[in-house]
Amino acid sequence: MEGAQDSHVSVAFVAMSGECHRQRVLRDSTSFDLHCLAIAWFGTISVCLSLGSMVLPADIWQPLLGMTDKEVVINVAKSSVLGQEGGSWIDLIKSKRWAAACGMLDMHKCPASLVQLRDEYGDSALSWAAYCASTSPGAIVLIRRILALAPAEARVLSSGTGFLPLHEAAWGNAATAVAILLCAAYPDAIYARARPGGETPHQVGKTMHRNFAWPSPEGLLQAVEVPHAEGGGLDSTALEAAVHLAEQATPCAPVQPCQFMAKQIVHRPSLGTEDGFQEGVQHFREACAKECGRFAGASKTRHSRCSFVEKSEVVVGPRGAVHRLHLHVVRAVHEGAARGHAVAKWPCKAGPRRERALDRTLKFGTLAVFLQC
């Protein structure tokens, strides 16, 4: 018991105005964790922390490890009171500091608004937690708390990829428990595609990871039918039962071939009955160059034309072997990017060179005839 008490220390955050907040933290907490806690308490974008005469930078230094005091006083200087601490909280999730992220969520004045904030690219905290979760128990606790506060976050699409949080969990090869939590909040995500003609979460997981071990979509749907709290929140007991039930279900079957499954070796069904299958060949991707904008090739054009490499993907044979074809093409570039022909500074010598070459050829022929005689 004494060892357990020594692993924590009471920290008092004292502002210059006299405002004080106390929190028990782990002794191995980094100074970045302390910065995030202070930001959550005082509602500022940036703070300056000092421990005695030492300034605490926001990095991986662990200033509390060498201290034996039961309570440590940290002075806080506010930089700007704007109340936007979502960036630092999402940074904690990205760095997989689950305990610090849960602590910041505990101390926030309005946790429901914190979990709905976005990073600079428009991605939600839940999508980052699902992507970085892996098999961490702390990540499962944080995801459960986010869904309890805002279950609608499970329906939010990523601005860049169009992924739901369930797609992100499959992309990061998260544990089955994470998939069950997200499916309980939004069951339709199991069969949702990232974009028109895109991939389902199981297809994303099978494409990105050879050891992807989620149960089949039917198994996940059966698991989320375990009684749980309204809003998609599963307590620990119900979650364990749901995971056990999902693991006993039918394993996930191999997915159909898609344009992102080049290196995956799976047994594919016959393609003879699919639409677009003609003479044993099915086109997955038409020939297209990577650069296809208005000024494509402007950086490497020669005069008014530029060479490109077009790539296409086709499936051949009854087993669905994927072949990638590369085609070299030359096209004219936009007139605004054309460089034109260089102006000669000296008279052209091409004509005289051709004449001399012809004279040498004639002389060599005459000499050869003379020697034969």
DRENTORSE-860122 format. One record per residue (C-alpha): z, x, y; residue in one letter. Coordinates in steps of 0.5 Angstrom, whole numbers, plus 500, padded with zeros to 3 digits. Layout:
residues N
ZXYa/...
end
This chain:
residues 373
500500500m/502506505e/495509503g/491502505a/495502512q/493509514d/486507513s/487503519h/489504526v/490499532s/486500538v/487498545a/481497549f/484497557v/479496563a/480499570m/482491572s/488491567g/485487562e/487489555c/484487548h/487490541r/483490535q/485494528r/479498526v/478503520l/480510522r/473513520d/470508525s/464512529t/464512537s/458508536f/462502533d/468503538l/462502544h/460496540c/467493540l/468494547a/461491549i/463485545a/470484548w/468485555f/461482555g/457488558t/451491557i/454498557s/461501558v/464508558c/470510553l/475515554s/480517550l/485521554g/481526557s/475526552m/469522554v/467518547l/459518547p/456513543a/454517537d/456518530i/463522532w/469519528q/474520534p/480517530l/480521524l/485526526g/490522530m/496520527t/499515532d/499507530k/496505536e/490509540v/489507547v/482507550i/480506557n/474502558v/469503565a/464497565k/457499567s/454492568s/456485567v/450482564l/453479558g/447481553q/450485548e/445482542g/441489542g/447493540s/449488535w/442488532i/442496532d/449495528l/445491523i/439496523k/444502521s/447498516k/454498519r/456491516w/463491517a/462493525a/457488525a/462482522c/468485527g/463484533m/461477531l/469476530d/471478537m/465475541h/466469545k/460465543c/458467536p/453462535a/449465541s/450472539l/446470532v/440467535q/439473540l/432477538r/431485539d/425487543e/420485539y/422478538g/425479531d/432476529s/438479527a/438475520l/431478519s/434485520w/440483515a/436480510a/431486510y/436492510c/441488505a/439491499s/445490494t/451491499s/456486499p/458487506g/451485508a/452478504i/458477507v/454478514l/448473512i/453468510r/456468516r/450468520i/447462516l/454458517a/453459525l/446458525a/442455519p/436454523a/435462523e/432461516a/426458519r/425463524v/418467523l/417474525s/413475531s/409481528g/408479521t/409472521g/415473515f/421468514l/427472513p/426470505l/420474506h/424480509e/429480504a/423481499a/420486503w/427490503g/428488495n/435485497a/439482492a/439476488t/445473492a/441474499v/435470496a/440464494i/443464501l/436464504l/434459500c/440454500a/439454508a/431453507y/428451500p/421451502d/421458504a/420460497i/413457497y/412459504a/406464506r/407469511a/400466514r/394462512p/392465506g/398470506g/403472501e/409468498t/416472498p/415473491h/408476492q/411481497v/417483493g/412484487k/407488491t/412493495m/417494489h/416496482r/423494480n/423487484f/428483479a/428476483w/428470478p/422466478s/422461484p/424455479e/430459478g/432460485l/431452486l/435451480q/441456483a/441453490v/443446487e/450449486v/454445490p/455448497h/457447504a/453443509e/448447513g/446452507g/453456507g/455458500l/462460499d/464466494s/465462488t/459458489a/455464490l/457468484e/456461480a/449461483a/447468482v/449467474h/445461474l/439464477a/439470472e/439466466q/433462468a/426464467t/424471470p/419471475c/412471472a/406476475p/403474481v/396473482q/392479485p/391480492c/389485497q/395488498f/396490490m/392496489a/396500485k/400495481q/398495474i/399487471v/396483466h/392478470r/389472468p/381470467s/378469474l/372466471g/374459473t/376461480e/372459487d/368464489g/367468483f/360469481q/357474476e/364477475g/365479482v/370476487q/370478494h/377479497f/375483503r/368483507e/366489509a/369491516c/371497520a/378499522k/375499529e/372492531c/374491538g/369491545r/370498546f/370501539a/368508538g/369510545a/373516544s/368519539k/361516541t/355521541r/350518547h/350511545s/351510538r/357512534c/359512526s/364507523f/367507516v/367499513e/371498507k/371492503s/375490496e/372486490v/375484483v/370486477v/371483470g/375478467p/382482468r/381482475g/380490477a/380491484v/375496487h/375498494r/368500497l/367505503h/360504507l/358509512h/355505518v/352507525v/352502531r/351502538a/357502543v/358498549h/354500555e/361502559g/363507553a/356510552a/355517555r/348518555g/344524554h/346530558a/341533563v/338540562a/340545566k/334550564w/327548562p/326546555c/324551550k/323547544a/315546545g/314554545p/319555539r/315550535r/308554537e/311561535r/314558528a/306555527l/303562529d/308565524r/306561519t/299562520l/299569520k/303569513f/298565510g/292569512t/296575510l/297572503a/290571502v/288578504f/293581499l/290576493q/283579495c/
end
